[in-house]
Amino acid sequence: MDTVRHYVELYGDARFTSTTDDTRLYGERSGYWREVEGVRQWLFSTAGFKKAIGNADSKQAARLLATQGVLIPGRSKTVTQVKHSGGTSWFYVIQFNSDAE
């Protein structure tokens, strides 16, 4: 989880935009973000998630993050379908609940 948090701290403003922002992101996009009940959720594309976890296995990383309560799984998958300014896509939904994580 520290690797994913570090990735967000490094690239949050540069590689993510709000799901409601239709401004084109120049450079490498890792996903979007949205606010849910006052908490920011980071919506990682598959490519963005793989970059964030480095050389780790994506299925194992997703299971670990879900076990830790950081990844919010979809109904039957580790990814969730989310509407954004460019349409609808599947994302790994990451939510850090406190600074202690």
BELRAMO-V649751 format. One record per helix or strand of 2 or more residues. SS is the DSSP state (A for helix, B for strand). FROM is the first residue (numbers start at 0). TO is the last residue. If there is no record, write none. Layout:
ss:SS from:FROM to:TO
ss:SS from:FROM to:TO
//
This chain:
ss:A from:1 to:14
ss:B from:15 to:17
ss:B from:30 to:35
ss:B from:38 to:43
ss:A from:45 to:52
ss:A from:57 to:66
ss:B from:70 to:71
ss:B from:79 to:83
ss:B from:86 to:93
//
